[in-house]
């Protein structure tokens, strides 16, 4: 037996992970089906999770090449087979071979118009419009005075969050367990007030995902509604690069912050030799951590945004960005964190929601630690819309006021603990739902965040910004 048995502890899991990564799903299922009864009982949740991951990949890659080509030609009738082959070769179209058959990512056709070189000019025009909008937010913030922490443009935000589990998603009489987002106190968020909900609420304790937890019993033929409201105050914060350069000090490499936030953080912050070599290649001979971080930020700004695969299906997200040549906000944030940590610069995750007018959506970013200054917000994804403009450096060391941060890390255990694999194993934004029979994926429920109001708290001053 020893290490050769597929039923020997972690060995079978390694084999299954490798088979899933190579697209050999049927073989992976056979390995799990042949496990001993004792192993199946002991590792029931892990086996369920792995089978769920394969199903999620199948759901993500659900378009045949013929269907994909038809969708492309509906928008671009002149597209040739040679062009389509080239888009696949350059990864502008994302495809995967599963059990010997080619499948296209369900968002691949839409992503093509974001990734294909033929559409670069239009995408550049769209970025220009986004830049002009975000510059307005910046100028608006700079007309208000900063507090002693450099935070300004304080607003009170009122939110109503709701989640509806579809009728008969679980048998009548079963208890639904639901986790939903809540902001947390930090330098830019304060005075968080829970205003009440339609079920008894429990608030997370000790988790890096800050949540409201509720339970309710499902009724036959009826959706189950969860709702609560809250308010909080949020401010804009940035530190200009020239100010950072004047304040930064050598790192205390023995400090808890330095040790904690320059190391590996499985699964998605792994400092491999490749990551370390790439980080040093990006910064060249530069030794100042402020300028090193800025170079990494600028380099990442050139990765285009595209609709993302389910995070739970990716073995290592930063490596996926490098391999695919694109990434959404959370994916490039994790790449930034990994690369600057490889340089000995502490960095960490932050995420939640962006609340910009007409742009309410999930969003992820980062924070970078500079000795003598502290944690500074960094938004690599927003930097992409400002490449070559002054706003690019703004988002390297700053963040606007239209944010609701609910997560301080990735992949933490929810509070109270969730038994089954989460729908989102990395981030936490729309919520999570389960019952005693397993996790409920997104197709079984819907959630909605409603901004009830964003009210300025600062008086306006006559500052001039260039």
N, C-alpha and C positions, 0 to 999 in steps of 0.2 A: 504494500500500500504506500505509505509515506507520501512524498510530494507528487506522486504520479496519479493518484486517484482524483477524479473530478469532484468527488464528494468531500475532499479533505479541506474543510474550512475555506480560506480565502482563495485556494487554487482554482476551484470551479468558477468563482466570481471573476478572477483574472481571465480565464479562458472565455467566459461569456462576454466580458467587456471587449476582448480582442475580436471576437466573432461579430459583435454588433458594429464595432468600428469599421470592419471590412465589409459590412453589408450582408453577412451570412446569417440572416435571422433564423431561418429554419434549423440550421445547425445549433444555434444558440438555444433555441427552444428545446431541441432534443437533449442537449446537455442538462438543462434544468429538469426536464421530464424524467430523466434517468437517475436523478439524485435519490439517495436513500430516504425512506420515510422519516427517519430521525432528522436528517438535514433539512428536509422540506418543512418540518414542524418548527425547527429552531430558526430557520432563515425565511420564514413565510413572508414577512414584510419586504425583505430584500428581493426575493424572487418576484413578488408582485410588482415591485418598483421596476425591475429590469424588464419585465414583460410590458409594463406600462410605457417605458421609454421606447421600446420597439414600436408599440402602437402609435405613439406620438410622432415618431419619425415617419411611419407610414402615412399618418395624417398630414404631415408637413410636405411629404413628397408624394403627391397624389395625382399628378398630371402626366399622362403619357406623352412621348415625343410628338405624336401626331396631334394630340389635343393642344399642346403648347405651340406648335408651328401654326395651327389654325388661329389661335388667339393672337399671335404676333401679326399674322397677315390681315386680321380684321382691323388692326390699327395701322399696319404698314404693308399694303398689298404687294409692293415691289420687293419685299424681303426674299432673298434667294436662299436655297439650301446651303450654299457656301457661306453666306453671312451668318446663318444660324449656327453652323458648325464652328465658325470663328468666335461667335459670342460664347459658345460653350467652352472652347479652348482658352479664352481669355477670362473665363469665369464671370462674364457679364450675365450669363444664364447659369443658375446653380442647379446641378443635376447630381443624382446619386444612383448607383447600381445596387439594387436590393435583390438578393437571391437570383442574380444573373440578369435582371431586367432593369433597363434605364427608366428612371422616374425623375420628373422635374419638380422642383420646389414650388409649392402652391403660390408663392408671391413672386416667382421668377420673372414672369412676363411683365408685371408692373415694375419690378426692380430694373428690368432691362433699360427702361427709359431714364433711369437714374445712373446707370453704370456704363452703358454703351458710349463709346467715344463719339458716335454720330450725333449724340444729343447733348454734348458738352456745352455748346453755346447757349441753349435754352436754359440749362441748369445754372449756368453762370448768371443769367439774367434773374432767375428766381432767387439766387443767393443775394444779389444786389438789393432786391426788394426787402428781403428778410433783414439784411444789414441796416437799411434805412429805418425800419420799424424798431429794431432793438436799440439803435442809437438814440431814438426819441426817449426810450425808457431811461437810458443812461443820463441824458441831459436833464430829464425831469428829476432824477434822483439827486443830481449834483446841485440843484437849487435849494436843497435842504441841508441844515447843519448836521455834522457828524457828532456822535457821542464819543465818550473817551475810548471806546473800542473801535472807532472808525465806522460804526454802523449808522446809516442815515435813512431817510425816507421811510420812517416807520409807518406801517399800515395795520389796521385791525381787519382781519379776514373772518368772515362768517361762512361756514360750510355746512351743508347737509349731505350726508352720505347714505346711500341706500343699496341694498342687495336683495334680489328676488330669485329664489330657487323655484324652478319651473314646476308646475303641477305634476304630481306623480313621478318626480325624479327619484324618490325613495318611497317605499311602502307607507301607507297611512299608519300613524302611530309611532313611527320611528323618529328619533331625536336628531335634528340637524345641528351640527356644530359649525360656527361661523366666526372667522377672524377678519377684521376690517381695519383700515389704516387710521392712525392718529398722529399728529405732529408731536415732537418732543422738544424739551428745553435745550437750547444751545445759545451760542453767541448771537445768532441772528433770529432766534425764535423765543418768545417768552409769553407769559400770562395765558397759558392754555386752559381753556374753560370748557368742560363738557356740559352741554346744555340739555341732555336727556335723550332717551330713545324709546322705542316701542317694546323692548324686552330688557330684562335685567342685564346690566353690563358689568363685565370684569375687565380690568385694565392690565396690560402685560407687566410682568415683573422680571427684570434681569435679561430680557431678550433685546437684541439689537434691532429687531423689528418691533416697532411700537404699535400696539393694536388695541382695538375694542373687541372683546369676545362676547358672543351671545349664543344662546340655544333656544330652539323652538321645536315643537312637535308638528310633524307634517300632517296635513289633512287631505283626504282623498279628493282629487279633482280641483284642488286649489293651490295656487302658488303660495310660497311662504315668504313673507315680507319682513325684512330687517331694515331699520332706519334709526339714525341718530344725528344730532347736530352738535357743533362745537364752534368755538372761536379761538383765535390766537393772534398775537402780534408778530409781525415779521419785518425785517429791515434789509436794505441793500448794504453790501460791504465789498470794498475792494481796496487793495494797496498797490499804488503805482510801482512799477519796477524800480525806478530810481530811488524811491523811498525804501523799498525792501533791501536794495543793495547797500544803503546807508545803515540799516539796522541789523542786518544778518550777522550772526556770530558763528564760530566753528561749532560743529555738533558735539554734544556730550554723548559719545558713542556708548557709554555705559548706562544711560538713562533708560527708564522703562519705555518711554515713548519711542526712542530710537530703536531699541531692541525689538519692540512689538511690531513696529510699522516699517521695518526694512527687511523683514524675513518673509518666508513662504507662508502662504495661506491657502491650503488646498480647498477646492480643486482648481480654482481659477487664478490664483496669483502664485505662480511657480517660476522662480528665477533659475532658468536653465542656462547652460553655457551659451546657447543661441541667443537668449534674451539679453544676457550680459554683454556679449559681443556686439549685438545690435545697438544697445544703449550707448556703449562707448564709441561706436562708429558714428552715431548721430551727434554726439556732443564734441567729438574730436579732442582737442587739447584743452578745452574749457574746464576749469576746476571750480568756479564759483557755483554753488548749488542753485542760486536764483537763475543764473543764465543757463545752466544745464537743464533745469526743469523747463525753462522757456523754449529751448531748442527741441526738447522732446514734444512739448505741446504743439509747436509749430509743425514738426514732422508729422504728427498724427492728424493735424488739420487737413491733410491732403488725402485722407481715406474717405471716400464718399459714403454718405448715408444710404442705407437700403433697408427695406423691411426685413425683420429678423426671424430666424428660426426660433422655435421654442428653446429657451436657455437650458432647460432640463435635459435636452438631447445632445448638448455639446460637452465633450470631455474636458476641454480647456479653451475658454473663450478668447483670451488674448492670442493664442496660437491660431485659432479659427480666423481671427481678423487678418493676421499675417498671411495665412494660406489663401483666403478668399479675396483679399484686397478691398474689403469694405466692412462696415460695421455700423450698428445703430448706437444710440447714446451710451447705453450701459456697456456695450462691447468695447468701444474705444476708451471709456473710462477705466475699465479693467486693464486694457493694454497700457494706458498711461501709468497707472499705479504700479504695474509690474516693471515697466522700464525705469521709472525713477527710483523705485526701490533697488533695482539692480545697480544703480549708481550710488547707493547709500543715502538716498533722500527719502525720509519717511512720507508716506502717502496713505490715504484711506478712502473708503467708499462713503458716499452719501447719496440718497435718492428719495423719491417720492413723487410729487406732481409739479408740473409747470402750470401756472395759473394766469398766463398772459391773456389779455383780451382776445377772444376768438381762437385761442390756442390751448385750451385746457386739455392736458394729456399727461400720461406717465412721463417721467424723466429721471435720468441718472446723471450724476456728476462725481466729483472727487474733492478732496481737500489735501493740500500739501503743507508739510510742517517745515518751517524755517526757524532755526535756533535764534532766540532773541526776539522773535516775532510771534510765534505760535502757529496755529492752524489757519491756513488761507484757502478760501474756496477756489476751485478750478473746474471749469466746464469745457472739456475738450470738444464735445459735440457742438456747442454753440460757437466755439472758435472756428468751426468749419464754415459758418456762414459769414465770417468776417475776415477771411484770409486776405492779407495785403492791405488791411485797414487798421486804424488805431484801436478799433474794438476787438481785434484779435488778441492784443496784449491785455486788454481789459478782462476778458474771460479766462486768461491764463492765471490771473491772481484776483479774481473778483466774480461776483454773481449779482444778478438783479433781484428786485424785491418780489417778483411774481413766482414765489416758490413755497412749497410745503414739504419739508423734509420729514420723512417718517422712518427712514432706515439708516443706521450707522454702520452697517456691515452687510455682507452677503451670506446667504445660506445658514443663518442662525436658527436655533430651535425656537419655534413659536411658544408663546406663553398664553394659556396652558399648552402643554405639548400636543402636537398633532401626531396621530398614530401612523397614518399612511403617507406615502409620498405626496409632497405638495404639487399643486398644478404648476407653480413657479418655484423651482428649487433654489434659485439664486436671489432674486429680488422679491419685493412685496409691495404691490400697489392696488390691484383691483379687489383683493381679498382672497380668502381660502375657505373651502367648504368640504366637510366630510360627514359621514355617518358611520355607524358601526360596521357597515358592509364595505367601506372603502372611501377613497377620495372621490369627490365630484369635480370633474373637469369643467372647463369654461362653457362647454355646450349645454350644461345642465343648469346654468344660472347666469344672471346678468347683474352688473353693479354700475352705479352712477354717482359721480361727484358733482354736486351743484354748488357753484359759488354764489352765495346769497348777498355778498357785498364785500368790497375792499375799500376801506375808508382811511384817508390820510390822517396821521396823527401829528406830523411835524408842521411847524410854520414854514413858509417858503421864504427863501432869501435870494438876494440878487447876485448869485455867483455866475461868473463867466467861464465857460470851459472851451478849450481849443482842442 
